[in-house]
Amino acid sequence: MGRLIKFLIYLICLCFIGLVGYAYIGPYFGADFSAPQNEVREPVILNAD
């Protein structure tokens, strides 16, 4: 049971390191993490009575 828990902890750490590495190295391989930027204009009606 102890070996299973230790294995799961190692697996979680390895996945976390892989995710952080992908976040840093991903843009070099074509992964685009930036949010799409569009200008949105909507009329605003103010009730100034």
N, C-alpha and C positions, 0 to 999 in steps of 0.2 A: 504494500500500500504506500509505503514511504517512497519507493522508487517511482511509482506512478505520479505522485504529487510533484516530486522533483523533476520528472520528465515534463509535466505540464507547465511548471514554472519556467524551465528552459525553453520550451516551445513558445510560450507567451513572450519571453524576452527576445527570442529570435525573430518572431513576427513583428515586434515593435521596432527592432533595429532595421528590419527589412522595409517597413513602412516609412521610417525616417529617411533611410537611404533612397528609397524611390522618390520621396518628396524633393530631395536635393538633386538627384541625378536624372529624374524623369524628364525635365525640360530638354536635356541634351539628346534624348531619344525621341522627341516629338510629342511628348505628353504636355498638353497645355492646361495649366491649372488656373489661369486668369478668368475672371468673371466677364461675361459678354457686356460690352459697354454700348448702350444706345441712349440717345437723348430723347427724353419723353416730355412732351409739353401738353398740359391739360389746362383748360380754362377753369378758373376758380371764381365762384360767385360768392361775394361777401354780402351779408345782410346787415348793413350799417344803418339801422333805424334809430 
